[in-house]
């Protein structure tokens, strides 16, 4: 009962009890539809409702089968149906219809839900016997509810762990090539009897791959630059730490240069000008291509201006600061490894012999440093460059091959599939399986882990001879949000995955204000891996309580309970509660928050609320 203008009473658009009432008798244009007495709400299925939450103008409910329904005002996608239409009757949220929703909370214009996840337990043995088990929270890819009924008691191999497992089998890794092709025999070997670990794979764009590191470096070449020849293959890499080199150093190499080592410029136009200079120098030295590492704080951009004619057909591009630092650190480790190997073995390879021929000297009268070769008597201003013990290649992916590969793998009937995110955008994300996957996804559990978790699993497999994986259902491990995120109340800021640009923008023609929103349930990956037991939404902020009694909050700063100066679009730990109380539940008002807590020691008042 109550205001039903946008269908938030869930009784349908033509309910006979709908009445038009004027909010202000002196303003006949201000009216709303009202249900004045309680009326029964009908659902598509006659299931019992186990929980319900009301927002400003919308409602969400979870039935006894843990399915989520929403209805009411649809502006900013708060209902989670992928659009902004109002719903006058309860409708199942399509993206979550095969998931297990545990709790739901509605804010003023947004919704947050807590749902179940897979728990991946890795056990096994190595040369020294069984190793310590490792557990990971994995995001379901495709249906989860259909697997819950199949869970059965299981004793995990090489451990004392007993749990209700959906599947337990040996862990096997399938590696895909960088391009969009499929392995020739994907169903061969132990695939059918194993839980298979695969990478998410590269999606559309240009990538740098090195043979000495499992990291995907995102590069973006200018549309005006030349194209790598088809037979370019692997190339040698050059990355001068101080940005100095000679044209002889570049020949036949893929050159990376940190822009900040050559200029203090941070404007896009100044950076582009410096890239043109570097490209001209590298081309003169017969380099394969140049990639400029952007300064800290400068976002990736497209070089839209036509370059000088001298480098128009020469390949040049950019790399983000973060990826540039990973590459710089890796190059430093390669050099340190070469030096250490030479010291430990007492034998100098050809590269180290050449490097030892150079001596740093100072020019007479100016004190300027230069380098002299004692064997060839050559001089140079730039430090000599190491011949790095790695090869690089540029991979261009025209179409994301992930679903095609996953379909081929599921057709081979493995016991289960673990998808590890890529290093470029490592956070987990909600994936909607195509329609033709439904049967396979319901039969074979598919779970996603972050890149860091995937790396840890690969390290376990590398160090041990026999590794097993078990997938079970964890009651709460996935936090999802959707709707209005203007104040950060969705907790989706600063995520790193393919769907990083989750937010859409809309401008209010009357107030001129911009609103950011998400129309589909999206994973709050910042909380992935935490065991959560309660969630609450206020007007413009949200709070989640962990099993250990800790509290995280995000959104409008007034209700966060943390010393922040601005709104937060990612969860912040409410550290003031640490050691003082253990929180069991939380409740949010418009701009305030209450937590139900217990003292960590015996007290005359065992339970009380803090705000």
N, C-alpha and C positions, 0 to 999 in steps of 0.2 A: 504494500500500500504506500501511498505518498505520491510524490511527483513522478509522472509517467510520460513527460513530454518527449523524451528521447527513447522511450521503451524500457527504461530501467526497472520497471516493475515486472517485466518478463511475461506479460499477459497477452501479447499480440497487439497489432495496431488497431483492431476494431472491437476491443472488449466492450461489452455493453455497460460496464460500470465506469468507463472513462468519462470524466466531467471536465468541462472547460471552466477554469476559475481565473479571476483577475487578481494579480498580485497587489495592484494598487487600484482601488475603486475610482480614483480620479484620473487614471491613465489606462483607458480601455485597450490600448495596444499592448500592454504588458500582461500576458496571460500564460497559463500553463495547463496541461492536462493532468488530472489528479485522480487517483484511486483512493476513495475515502475510507474504505474498510478492508480488512484483510481478505485476500482472494488467493486461492490455491494456484501455484505455478506448475505448469505441465512441462515435462521434459520429453525428448524423443524416445528415450528408453525409461521404463518404470523402475529405475534404480534409486536406492536410498542416497540422500545427499549427506556426506560425512563432514563437510566444512564449506563455509561461504564467507565472502568478504565483499563489502560495499565501498566503492570509491565515490568521487564527487557525483558523477552521473553515469556510472556503469557498475556492473556486478560480475563477480566470478564465483563459480561453485565447483567443488570436486565431488564426484559421486563415489559409491562404494567400490567401483572398479578402477578408481584412481584416474578417471578421465576428467578433463577440464572443460567446463562450459563458461561462456561469457555472453553478456547482452547489455544493451543500453547505448549510450552515446559512443560513436565510433571515431570522433575527431582525434587526430594524431595517432591512429592505429592502436589505441589502448585496448581494443578487444582481441588483438592478435590474429586477425583473419587475413592480413596482407592488404587491407584497404582501410578506408575511413568511413565506411557505411555504418549507419545505426542498425542495431539488431533489436527487435521488439520481443523476441522470444529467445530462450536459451539455445545457443548453438555450440556444438563441439568445436574446439580449436583444432583445425586440421593438422597443424604441424606437430601437435602433442597427442593426437588421438591414439597412437600406439605406444605412448610413454606411460610412466607410472608417476603421476603427480601426487605429491604428499601434502603440500600446503600451497595456498595462494593468498596474496595480499594485494589490495587495490589502494592506490594513492589517488590524488586529485585527478590526474590525467594519465596515469601509467599503472602498470601491473607487474608484479614480481611473483615468480613461482619457484617452489623448491621441489625437485623431482629426483627420482632414483637414478643410479648410475651403475655401470659395471665396476666391480672391484677385481683387478688383475693381480694375481699372486704368482710370483715366479719362484720356483724351487729347483733343486737339482744338485749335481755333484761335479767336482773337478778332480784334479790329481790328488788333492789332500782330503778328499771325502766330501760330504754334503756341505754346501755353503749356506750362509744365513739367508732365509727367505726375504724377498722384497715384495712390497705391496704398492699398487698404484691405482688411482681413481681414473677410470676411462669413460669418456662420453659416448653414449650409444649412437651408432650410425644406423638409422633405420629402426625397426620395431624393437622394443624392449619388453613390453608386457607379455608377448607370446613366449618369451624364454623363461619367464618367472615360474611358470607351471612345470617346467622341465627340470628345475633344480632338484638335485638329489644328493644325499649324503655322500661325501667323498673324502678319502684320505690322500692328501697331497704327497706325491712321490718324494722320497728323501727328506721327509720332515715329519714332525709330530702334529701337524695341523689337520684338523677335520672341519669341514664346512659343507654347506649345501651349494654345490657347484653346478653351473649350467653345462660346462665342459671342462675336462682336464685332459691334456694331451701334450706331447713333446712340442717344443717351440722350434719353428723352422723359418728361416728368412728367405724371402724371394726378392731378388734385386731386379729392378726394371732399368732399361737403358734410359739415357737422358731425353732422347727424342720420343716421339709419340708411338713408336713401334712396340709391339708386344714380344716377350720372349718366345722363341720357337716352340718350347715344350713346357708350358706353364703348368700343366697337370702332371708332369713326370715327377718321379722321385717320391719323397715322403709327404707330399702336399695333402693327400686325402686322409692321412692319419695324424695330421698335425694342426696345431694352431699356428697360423702363418703371420709373420711380421712383414709389413711392406711400408715403404715410404709413401707419403701423400703424393709425391711427384711434382715436377715443375709445371707451372701453368703458363699462360700466355706471357711472352716477353723474352728478353735476352738475359742470359746468365753466364757467369764465369764459373767454371769448374776446375779445381786443381786435383791432381792425383794424390796429394799428400794430406788433404783435409776433407772431412765430410761436412762441407758447408756450402750453401748455395748463395753465391754473391750476385746480387741483382745489379745489373748495369743497364744503362739506357743510352743507345747510340743516336746521334743526330740523324734526322730524316734527310738532311742534305749531305751527309757524309757517305763515303763509299761503302760497299758491301763486301764482306769477307768472301773470298773465292771459295767455291764448294770444296776444293781439295786442301784447304788451309790446314786442317787437322790440328794436332797439338803444337803449341808454341812454347818457347822459352819465355820466362817472366822476368821483368825488371821493375824494381820498386826502390828507387834511391831514397833513403831515409831523410836526407836534407834537401831533396828536390833538385840536386845538381847532377848533371851527367854530360857526357860528350856524345857527339853524333855516332862515334864508333861503338858506344855501349848499346845503342838502340837496334843495331842491324838484326833483322829477322825476329825481333822480340815484341811481345805485347807489353807496352810500357804503362805503368801506373805512377801517377805523380800526385802528391798531396798539395792542393792549391795553396793551403795556408803556409807552406814552406817557401813559397815564391812571392806571395803578396798578402797584405793584410786586408784586402778588399773583401767585403761581404755582400755587396749589391750584385744582383744577377748580371747586369750588363758588364760590370768590371770583371766578374769571374769569367764570363764568356770570352771577353777580350783576352784574358790570360790563357784560356784554353786554346784559342786560336794561335797564340804565340808558341805554346808547347807543341801543338800539332804541327806547326811549320818546322820547328826544330827536329821533331821526331821523323817527319817525312824526309827531311834532308839526310837523316841518318839511316834511312831505309827501314824504319820500324814497321811492324805489321799494323799497329794501331796504338792509340793513346786513350787512356781512361783517366779522367781527373777526379780525385777524391774531394768532395765538397767540404768546405769549412764547417765547423760545429755550429749547429743552429740553422744552417741553410738547407731548405727542403729541396727534394728532387724537382727538376723542372725540364721543360722541353726547349731545346735551342731552336727557336722559331725563325730567327734572322738568318738570312743566307750568308754563309761564311765567305771569306776572301777566295778568289778564284784559285789561288795557289794550293789550297787544301780542300777544294770542293769535292774531290773524289777520294779523300783520305779518311779512313774510319776513325772517328773520335767520339767519345761519350763521357758519361759521368757516373759516379758511384756515391752513395750516401756516406756521410761521415762515420756512422756506426759500423757499416760494413768495411769501410776503409781502415778503421782501427783494428778490426778482426784480421784483415789481410796484413796490415803492418806487423801486428804481433806474431802472426804465423811466419812471415818472412824473417823476422828477428830470431825466432826459434830455429828456423832452418839454418841460419848463419851460425848461431850458437852451437847447433848440433854438429856442423861441419868442423868448427874450430875444436870442439871437445873431442871429436873422433880422431882428429889429427894429433892432438895432445896425448890421448890415451894410447893410440897405436904407434906413435912415433913415426908414422909414414904420412907423407904429404902427397895428396893426389894432384892431378894436373892443375886444378883450380887453385888449390892452396899454395902450390909452388909459384904460380903466377902472381898471387896476391902478395907473397913475401918479397917479391922483387921490388915492390913499391915502397918508397920511404917518404914520409912527410917532411917537408922542408919549408923554410921561410925565404921569401924574396929579399935580396939585399936592398936596404934603403927604405922599403915600404913595410916590411914585416908580413906581407901577404903570404898566406899559406899556399903551397903548391905541392905536387907529388912527382917524385923522380924515380924512374925505373933504372936500377943499377945494372941491369943486363942490356936493355935496348937503348939506354940513355935518353929515353923519351921523357917529356915533362907534360903535366896536365894540371889544370886548375881544379877540376872536380875529383872527389875521392874515387878510387877504382871500385868497380862494381863486382860483387861476387857472382859467379855463375851458379844460380840457385838449383839445387837438386830436385826440381819438380817441373812438371809440364802443365800448361794451361790450355783450355779450349773455351771458345765462346759457343754456347748452345742457344739457338733460337727456336722457341716453341710457339708454333702458330695456333695450336688448339689444345686446351686442357684435356689430357687423355685419361684422367683419373677414373671416371665412371666406366669407361670402356675397359680399362685394365681390371677394375674391381669386378665387373660383370664376368670377364673371362676367368678370373680367379674363383669366383663363386660357382661358376659352371663346373669347375674341377672338384667341387664338393670337399673343401677342407673342413676340419672340425670347428674352426673359428678363424677370425681375421682381426689382427691388430694393425691399425693405421697410425703411423707416426707422422706428425706434422713436419714441415720443412723448416730449415733454419732461418729462411728469410722472414717468414711470419709464423712464429712457432706456437702461438696459442691455439687451443682447440676451438672448433666452431661447429655450429649445427648444420648438418648436411641433409638435404631432402633427396632421398633416393628416387630415381626415375620410376615411373609406373611399372615397367617391366622387371624391376628388382624386387617387388613386394614379396613374392613367394620365396625367393632365395634368401632375402633378408630376414624373413620370419623363421626360416629353418636354420640358418647359419648365423651365429652372433657376430656382429661387426662392431668393434669399439675403437675409439680414437684416443690417443695420448698426445701430450705436447711433445715438442722436439726434444726438450731436456730429458723427459721421461724415456723417450725413444732411444736417446743416446745411452742412457743408463742401462736399458735393456740390452742394447747391442753390445755394450761393454761386458755385461754378464755372460752373454753368449760367446763372446770372444775369449773370455778367460776360463770357461768351463766346458767340459766335454759333453755333458748331458744336462739339458735345461728343459724344464716343463713349465707350462702356463696353465693357470686355472682361472676361469671367469665365473664370478658369482655376482649376485645382486646386492648392491649397497643401498640401504633404505633412502639415504639422502646424500647426494654428492654433486648434483647439478643445480646451479642457480640460473634462472632464466628471467629476462626482463624485456618489456616492450612498452611502447606508448611515448608520451612526451618526455624528452630528455634534455630540455633546454637548460635546466639547472644541474645537470649531471646525475639526476636521480635514477638513471638506468644503470649506472656503474659500468658503462661500456667504453669509456674514453681510454685512449692509449693502448688499445688491443692490437695485437700483431697477428693477423691471419689474412686469408684471401679476401674475406668480407670485411676488411678493416673499415671501409667507408659505409658503416651500417646506417648512420643517420641520414635522413632526408631533411631538407630545409623548406620552410614555408614562411612567407611574410604576411603578417596581418595588415590588411589595407587600411584599417582604421587607426591602430596604434603604431603602425610602422615597425613593429617588433618582429624579429626573426625567431622562429621556433624550430628546434631540432627534435626529430622523432624517429621511431623505429616501428614498422608495421607488423613485424613477425617476431615471435619469441626467439631471443638471441642469448647465447651463453655468456654469462658474466665470468669470463675466463680468469679474471683476477682471483676468484674464489675457487677455481678448479683445484681439486685435491684436498680441500678442507672437508671435514665431517660437520655438517650443519644440522641444526634441529629446529630452528624457528626463524621466521622472517616477518617483518612488519613494514608498512609503508605509511608515511605521513603525507602532508600536502605536497611537498617537493623534496622529500628525502626518504631514505630507506635504511633499514637496520637488519642485520642477520646475526643470530646467536649460534656459536659453535658448540659442539658436544663438550668441549673442555671448559665452557663457561665464558669464553672470550666473546667480545662484541666488535663487529665492524659496521661502519656506517658510511653513507655517501649521499651526495645531492646538495641541497641548500645548506649553507654553513650553520644556520641558526639551530638546527636540530641534531647536529652531528656528535656533540659531546667531546670534541677534540679541538685542540688549539690551532685551528686553521684560519687563515685570513680571507679565504675566498671559497666559493663553492667547489666541491670535489666531484669529479666525474669518474673516480676510481675509489674503491673501498679504502677507508682509513681505520686503523686500529684504535679503539677507544681505550687508550693505555691507562687512563686514570683509574679504571676498575681493577687493574692487575693487582693481585695480592690483597685486595680489599674485600671483594665479594666474588661469588661465582654465580653468573647470570643463567637463569633457566628459561626466561621468556622476555620478549620486548613488545612494547606497544607505542605506536606513534600517533601524535595529534597533528594539527596543522603545521606547527613549527617547533614542537617539543616532543620529547621521548621519555618513556618510563621503562624501567627494567625490573623484572621480578627476580630477586637475587637471594642467595643464602650466604650466611657468614661462613668463612672457611674454618671457623673454630666454634666450639660450643657456646651458645648464647641463650639468654633468656628470651630473645626474640629471634627464633630460628629463621623466619622468613619475613622479608620486608621489601619495599620498593624503593628504588633510587631514581632520580630524574635529573 
